[in-house]
Amino acid sequence: MNKTYKATVKKLKEGFQVEAEANGFKILFDEPTQMGGTNKGMNPMSGALSVMGACQAVVAFMFAKQKGIDLKDFFVEVEGDMNMEALMKQTGERTGFKEIRFKMHFDADASEEELTEFSKFIEENCPVSDTFRQGTKLVNEGIVKE
């Protein structure tokens, strides 16, 4: 059974501030001042990395007990490389991340082997990791002139 998720994202008046709203919650995105923003929120690319790490953390805690792991604490370091010149100078090269790397940190009563297996489970079952890994199809449904 599919569930449809929806977010509404709109540009605010200052700098490059953008507000995303979903499920009654809001997140403010922006760009640093050197890029013309007001530095009031993380930029969207950092947001994308954060969303993946957040998803992995949720999956870790959602399934730890089921997998026999006493998970006390967990965090993920996530980083990605993008070509800023491709974006700013419109070189025709890909503007998205070329690579995303992550490292999971566990505080758990489990062996290194068990945690390695569990980390693979987390990666395979995190919907955001799957979205990035599989290259989900994007569908432009047109425009609405206000």
Buried (B, 14 or more C-beta within 10 A) or exposed (E): EEEEEEEEEEEBEEBBBBBBEEEEEEBBBBBEEEEEBBBBBBBBBBBBBBBBBBBBBBBBEEBBEEBEBEBEEBBBEBEBEBBEEBBEEEEEEEBEBEEBEBEBEBEBEBEEEBBEBBBEBBBEBBEBBEBBEEEEEEEEEEEEEE
